[in-house]
Structures are given as structure tokens and as C-alpha cells.
Amino acid sequence: MKEKKNHISIIIRLFCVIPYLLPLLEGFQDFGHIVLADYPFGIMKLYKKTFMSYVIFYSNNPWLSIIIFFLLYYFIVSAKGPVPIHRILKFNTLQAIILYMVIIVFANVFRLFPVNFKFGLYGMMLCNTLFWFVLSTVFYSVWHALKGTYTQIPVISEGAKMHLDFGID
């Protein structure tokens, strides 16, 4: 999709960032606690200061994620929503929802592996890869949301564009 040079307000850009908390928390819940234990102490200390309390709250309230999912979809993405919403906010919200669903699929497949594999060398490599996939896609998307541009994540961005009738370039 070609970048449009229209000016998007800073408020809309900040609202575009909020839905990415859902896949970020899901990624920390599913892969973060396994991966971050093997990282240097400073990274674990930073995680404990910034995200750990939110991840614990998110983990202790499993119904919260599905409620947030439906609220985001109904109020922001749905064409029948009660409030007209800017296209870039719809796009970022739907992309965060799709990313959230992809992370859930990866996490459930990872849980199916035997314990010997999950905590062995190859299992830890896979978990590390999935964790860094989550972090990199979320931070990449947040960066583009703050810039007011559309991201180009293969499959995920195209799915969001098709759902919102943006067309595919």
C-alpha cells in the first residue's frame, strides 16, 4: 500500500499503539517466563520492573483477553461499530488481533510438545525464536503506528488489509 501523506493526529497514533498490548502480554505470558530466565540478570530485572505485574494480572484473569478481543473487534474494527473510527486505527487494531491469534496458535502448538523437547536445546531455540518474533513484530508495529504509517508484516498485514477492503499491492 502506498504511504499517504495525510497528517494523522498524535492522539490517533497513540490509540493505534494500545491494541498491541494484547499480543505483547500474550507473548510474555507464553514464552517470556521460559526465555527470560536464561538471559542476563539486568534484562530479567528490567522485565520484573516493567511488565511482570501486568503479565501476572493478565495470567490470573484468563477471561480478560477474550473480553478485550471482542471489545476491540466490535468497537473499533467492525463496520457496524457505534463510532466512526480512522482507517489506520482500524488497521492497527485488526493487525494486533491477528497477531494475538497467531501467538495463541504458536503457544498451543508449543505446549503440545513433550517436556523433554520443550526444555531441551531445540525446544529452547524454538521458544526463543517465538519470543523474539513476538517482540520484534510488536515493536515494529508500534514504531509504524507512532509514525502514522502502515506496516508490511507478511500474511498478517495482508490479512488485515483484505478484511478492511484496503486491497493488496
C-alpha positions as CSV (number, residue, x, y, z in Angstrom):
1,M,0.0,0.0,0.0
2,K,1.4,3.4,-0.9
3,E,2.1,5.7,2.0
4,K,-0.4,8.6,2.1
5,K,1.0,11.9,3.1
6,N,-2.1,13.0,5.0
7,H,-1.5,14.1,8.6
8,I,-2.7,11.8,11.3
9,S,-3.0,13.3,14.7
10,I,-0.8,12.3,17.6
11,I,-3.9,11.1,19.5
12,I,-4.9,8.6,16.8
13,R,-1.3,7.4,16.6
14,L,-1.2,6.8,20.4
15,F,-4.5,5.0,20.2
16,C,-3.0,2.8,17.5
17,V,-0.4,1.6,20.0
18,I,-2.8,0.4,22.7
19,P,-4.1,-2.7,21.0
20,Y,-0.6,-4.1,20.7
21,L,-0.6,-4.6,24.4
22,L,-2.7,-7.7,23.9
23,P,-0.2,-9.7,21.8
24,L,2.7,-8.4,23.8
25,L,1.2,-9.6,27.1
26,E,0.3,-12.9,25.4
27,G,3.8,-13.4,24.2
28,F,5.3,-12.6,27.6
29,Q,2.9,-15.0,29.3
30,D,3.5,-17.9,26.9
31,F,7.2,-17.5,26.1
32,G,8.7,-14.8,28.2
33,H,8.9,-16.6,31.5
34,I,10.8,-19.5,29.8
35,V,13.2,-17.4,27.8
36,L,14.0,-14.5,30.2
37,A,15.2,-16.9,32.9
38,D,18.2,-17.7,30.8
39,Y,19.1,-14.0,30.0
40,P,21.5,-11.8,31.9
41,F,20.2,-10.5,35.3
42,G,19.8,-6.9,34.0
43,I,17.2,-8.0,31.4
44,M,15.2,-10.0,34.0
45,K,15.4,-7.1,36.4
46,L,14.0,-4.7,33.7
47,Y,11.2,-7.2,32.9
48,K,10.3,-7.5,36.6
49,K,10.1,-3.7,37.0
50,T,8.1,-3.1,33.8
51,F,6.0,-6.0,32.6
52,M,5.8,-8.7,35.2
53,S,3.0,-7.3,37.3
54,Y,0.9,-6.8,34.2
55,V,1.7,-10.3,32.9
56,I,0.7,-11.8,36.3
57,F,-2.6,-9.9,36.3
58,Y,-3.2,-11.0,32.7
59,S,-2.4,-14.6,33.5
60,N,-4.6,-14.6,36.6
61,N,-7.6,-13.3,34.6
62,P,-7.9,-15.6,31.6
63,W,-11.3,-14.2,30.7
64,L,-9.8,-10.7,30.3
65,S,-8.1,-11.4,27.0
66,I,-11.3,-12.7,25.3
67,I,-13.3,-9.7,26.6
68,I,-10.7,-7.3,25.3
69,F,-10.6,-9.2,22.0
70,F,-14.4,-8.8,21.4
71,L,-14.4,-5.2,22.6
72,L,-11.6,-4.2,20.2
73,Y,-13.3,-6.0,17.4
74,Y,-16.8,-4.7,18.0
75,F,-16.0,-1.1,18.8
76,I,-13.0,-0.4,16.5
77,V,-12.7,-2.9,13.7
78,S,-16.4,-3.8,12.9
79,A,-18.0,-1.7,10.2
80,K,-21.2,-1.8,12.4
81,G,-19.4,-0.3,15.4
82,P,-21.2,2.6,17.1
83,V,-18.5,5.2,16.4
84,P,-16.7,6.1,13.2
85,I,-13.0,5.2,13.5
86,H,-10.0,6.3,11.5
87,R,-8.7,3.7,9.0
88,I,-5.2,3.5,10.4
89,L,-6.6,2.8,13.9
90,K,-8.9,0.0,12.4
91,F,-5.9,-1.4,10.6
92,N,-3.6,-1.4,13.6
93,T,-6.3,-2.9,15.9
94,L,-7.1,-5.7,13.4
95,Q,-3.4,-6.4,12.9
96,A,-2.9,-6.6,16.7
97,I,-5.8,-9.0,16.9
98,I,-4.5,-11.2,14.1
99,L,-1.0,-11.2,15.7
100,Y,-2.6,-12.2,19.0
101,M,-4.3,-15.1,17.4
102,V,-1.1,-16.2,15.7
103,I,0.7,-16.1,19.0
104,I,-2.0,-18.2,20.6
105,V,-1.7,-20.8,17.8
106,F,2.1,-20.9,18.2
107,A,1.8,-21.2,22.0
108,N,-0.7,-24.0,21.9
109,V,1.4,-25.9,19.4
110,F,4.5,-25.4,21.6
111,R,2.5,-26.7,24.6
112,L,1.8,-30.0,22.7
113,F,5.5,-30.9,22.6
114,P,6.8,-33.2,25.2
115,V,8.6,-31.7,28.2
116,N,11.9,-33.2,27.2
117,F,11.8,-31.4,23.9
118,K,10.5,-28.1,25.3
119,F,13.3,-27.7,27.8
120,G,16.0,-29.3,25.6
121,L,18.2,-27.4,23.2
122,Y,15.9,-27.4,20.3
123,G,12.8,-26.6,22.3
124,M,14.6,-23.6,23.9
125,M,15.7,-22.5,20.5
126,L,12.2,-22.6,19.2
127,C,10.8,-20.8,22.3
128,N,13.5,-18.2,22.0
129,T,12.6,-17.7,18.3
130,L,8.9,-17.4,19.0
131,F,9.6,-14.9,21.8
132,W,11.8,-12.7,19.6
133,F,9.2,-13.0,16.8
134,V,6.6,-11.6,19.2
135,L,8.8,-8.8,20.5
136,S,10.1,-7.8,17.1
137,T,6.7,-7.7,15.3
138,V,5.0,-5.8,18.2
139,F,7.8,-3.2,18.4
140,Y,7.9,-2.9,14.6
141,S,4.2,-2.4,14.5
142,V,4.3,0.1,17.4
143,W,7.1,2.1,15.6
144,H,5.0,2.3,12.4
145,A,1.8,3.2,14.4
146,L,3.7,6.1,16.1
147,K,5.0,7.2,12.7
148,G,1.4,7.0,11.3
149,T,2.3,4.6,8.5
150,Y,1.1,1.1,7.6
151,T,3.2,-1.9,8.4
152,Q,4.2,-4.6,6.0
153,I,4.3,-7.8,8.0
154,P,3.9,-10.7,5.6
155,V,0.5,-12.5,5.9
156,I,-0.6,-10.5,8.9
157,S,-0.8,-7.1,7.3
158,E,-2.2,-8.5,4.1
159,G,-5.0,-10.3,6.1
160,A,-5.8,-7.0,7.9
161,K,-5.9,-5.1,4.6
162,M,-8.1,-7.7,3.0
163,H,-10.6,-7.7,5.9
164,L,-10.8,-3.9,5.8
165,D,-11.0,-3.7,2.0
166,F,-7.8,-1.9,1.5
167,G,-6.7,-4.1,-1.3
168,I,-3.3,-5.8,-1.7
169,D,-0.4,-4.1,-3.5
